[in-house]
Amino acid sequence: MAETRFKIVAATIALITCVLLFTQWQYFPISRKPTSIILDRQDLAAYDRNITTRANDRNDAVPGWSSPLSTYLATPFDQLDDKGKAVVIGKQMVCMLDEDLESTHSPQSSFTDPKDLDKARHGWTYSRVAIADHGDDFLSDTVHSTKSQANGIIYPVSWGTYQSLFNLRDGVIVATTNYGPAFQNGNLELGIPSHKLVPLRQWSDLVFLALQKTIAEVGTGSVKGINHVFRHNLINDEMKEKLAMITGGTDIYDYPGKWPGLSYPITETQALAALSTANGKGVAYLLGTHKSQMGIRAIDRVNIFNCPGLYGGEEGPQWCLYLHVVDGPLAS
């Protein structure tokens, strides 16, 4: 089982290099345009064999990295250190995922209709393209390119952009570009007041709608069948600092290695801390706020690894996060 799972992941990582062939960068100014290389089938096979030989369900947690979870849970939150707060928040995410639909304390998303991606509703433009030679792989692109109006409020264009690679056969999401409306508002100095940012703006909602729409249009796959989620090229400074704290390095040149990098079962405090990061919580909210559509799903393993290439050149280091999704609830 572990070998099969890691072979799927290996092929997915290799496919990431193809994604930017189809990326449209004319929507908004970005200071860095990506470069990529295309791996031929021989390269893919060699890469796949390399990952397979390294496949395992190991536990890379460092004994004594943090206090026990029980100690953190017994301590007032405002008295916890950074590690303690991260671990407790991660545990909250696990508990949210374990709850059934009737007892969940997490509000369910109101954005569950594929028509929410219609430009006329919220100003988002959705498009997809099949990745050549890979019939189950699609690049989804959602761009907030049109102003919209609701309840008497006009929501200006934010140029928020989310791009994802979907492998519908194996249930894979690779989040490759994540420029939300709030980020773009500051990045592009748009000056949009916070109350006028489009309500449909969270990654968890946009990726769910894009996945749902892609499945409906191509006639294969299921939103309940997601098993692997990658958050790719994590460039936010706060995110990088937290990942360095979790892995024990000062920067990505120290830790971790290339795939599979460092692997943590969700029972470890380092995995919980990873789940507390913005990108980790995004995946938890994707699963936890769409329970009616996706069922009760859980995250049982987190990998933090170096995924060089794309923005940093072929060997340029980049932080990547992988979350393995299984049927829930987990025993907790």
C-alpha angles and dihedrals in degrees: 000000000000091000092051092048094050092047089056090049092047093055090048093053090051091050091056089075089064097051098083092058086078099038117121110211099175094092097083140352114277119179095215124048114199128243123207142179126221117231115213122217093269091054090048092051092049091047091048092052091049093053093044092057089053095045115126143130092237128158114234095176114136114232110241094016088133142355116278117282090243090060092053093047090053093052124082108256095237090057095056125103122234094275092048093050091048093050094048093049090049090052089051089055091051091050091049091054092048094055118100121234094261097051102033117129091200114093111241118238118263090207104084103118115096087219087070084081091059108116092232094061106049106353097256121140115209126197136160137191131193116242107240116256092007108089096187097048123091135174112220121200125190119180128179095225105144133058116242138192133219133162090359094305122118113214112206125220111276100178089228108172131195121179124182138175113223124197101191096185096059098025100247130159119188111187102206103165123029114173104150124196093258092051093046091048089063098032094054094033092235095157096219112164111241093244089057097055108114110268092226097068112112119111091227091059098040095049091046092052092045091049092047093048093046092051091048093050099046095038100229138091132033135242086229090060100069110130106157131042125183125192102200132204099000104201103165109117094223090050093050091049091053093048090050089051091051096047096041098240130117092226141348092280087068102041148050124018128224119288126353085023111166118348125204127182111223090249088072122087091230090060091049090051090052090051089055093062120101092254093044092050089049090063091044090053091047089058099032101049096045100052094135090058103031102031125223104325129172140192113236103170140027128198124193114195147154113260104185122196139047103067098018098044124256093308100025109125120242133176116243131179126205125192122191113215124207138167113284166258100064118209104261 
